[in-house]
């Protein structure tokens, strides 16, 4: 009869078997986890690809819609309401209106100009963004209205024909619209604009003040002989009332009508700003010329950050250099790359742009010097709307750095034919900046969130490694206002922001490589809402003093979705953080989104 081994060897063998079973179970679990991770990555990649493809289709549809508006400009404009004096002023201002109408009846030039200016400026026939700048006078003897009217610039015609998403390269590819098509469409737009102005003027003329209209269409440009800003005329016509009323504008070919029926002229190459000789000009009439809609100097403080960088690049080009703005991510701390072709002293220039209201700190100048060295550039230029303190000038002294203050920037813009002012009349804005929050330490950044629309949203943050949250306590929202280490916190928003968080990127956990920002509809405040009203959203990156350091654009919301990944800050191998735009939406709201990141939802 055999006996079971119970000695030390048997115990050791049993332990080995248990250990082997445990290792096999762990290996199975590891394989299962790996399969689930790969499946999740496939689903995420598929979702991302579908979103990008849908976005490319949407962008193509937007291009088609813009072209359709341009093609139907005259026909749709003719369907708009005709100007009548009763629409000019409010009831309590009717005595002034009556005086204007009486002056038109007496053919008084000032009254005629005021009346027909109102006809053009109250018109609903023009697409949003079309210019309405005019210089106008009236010749009472000839009963002729003479005006220069601003035309839309060539970029009103979309440069791209359609957009495709290239999955292998993970980027959009825009197919250019052929030059011939752009030129033909732009010429048609100019002709339609001229005919539409004539239509609105003659239609508003109830008293018969206009026997004819002399109209010149222009765009802003530069005189090729002097390089100074000047008007470039691209169309001209002198239309008689009797001839114009015989036209059926909704059915005409605009170019043929303008050139053949009205004996007008359009530039052969308006896209290249090839000018024509204008007809009768307002200043030639001998009566006072009234102007409306002259472009105001843009306030550099209020300018969009990307537009501000573009203006600085345009300034460098006006100074004889080649300049381009950089992409918003992976720019290495450079906003504009410039190349000075001057021998010996020229070369590569890196430019940083700081749209500040308060003094630029010396750290920004030191950072620029490091960027110059890393890029191997010949010079670094820091351009700001504010100024620099003694420490900045001391550091820059003797180095290939140039500091351009706000006042110097405005002077340079004006000297090179560009526009720009600082607050009220070129002086620093006297509006006091918002008071800093004393609870935000110096080593934190504030992330302010703003958007259009009235939908109420909760803006939250998740501290993650990859696409998985570290722990449930690393989900920061109104019921959990901070992470365990305090590196990410909720914060009261300061206008114009509607929500805010603050984060110390240097003190985030070592095993965290992402800070993900999300937004979700508040189901209690908006039980039936979705994210279709979430548009024009951006994240403002601020320092503790509430100085804006930059803006990060995020995707718009979509119908039927109630939660959205706005984007994520991702740690690079060198320790820097980059922002990557999100865009993935969830119809199941915040709960579905959190489950996707591994948060346990009760």
Buried (B, 14 or more C-beta within 10 A) or exposed (E): EEEEEEEEEEEEEEEEEEEEEEEEEEEEEEEEEEEEEEEBEEEEEEBBEEBBEEBBBEBBEEBEEBBEBBBBBBBBBBEBEBBEBEEBBEEEEBEEBEEBBEBBBEBBBBBBBBBBBBBBEBBEBBBEEBBEBBBBBBBBEEBBBBBBBBBBBBEBBBEBBBBBBEEEEEEBEBEEBEEEEBBBBBBBBBBBBBBBBBBBBBBBBBBEBBBBBBBBBBBBBBEEEEEEEBBBBBBBBBBBBEEBEEBEBEEBEBBEBBBEBBEBBBBEEBBEBEBBEBBBBBEEBEBEBBEBBEEEBBBBBEBEBEEBBBBBBBBBBBEEBEBEBBEBEEBEBBBBBBBBEEEEEBBBBBBBBBBBBEBBBBEBBBBBBEBBEEBEBBBBBBBBBBBBEEBBEEBBEEBBBBBBBBBBBBBBBBEBBBBBBBBEEBEBBEEEBEEBBEEBEEEBBBBBBBBEBEBEBBBBBBBBBEBBBBEEEBBBBEEBEBBEEEBBBBBEBBEEBBBBBBBBBEBBBEEBBBBBBBBBBBBEEBEEBBBBBBEEBBBBBBBBBBBBBBBBBBBBBBEEBBBBBBBBBBBEEEEEBEBEBBBBBBEEBBBBBBEBBBBEEE
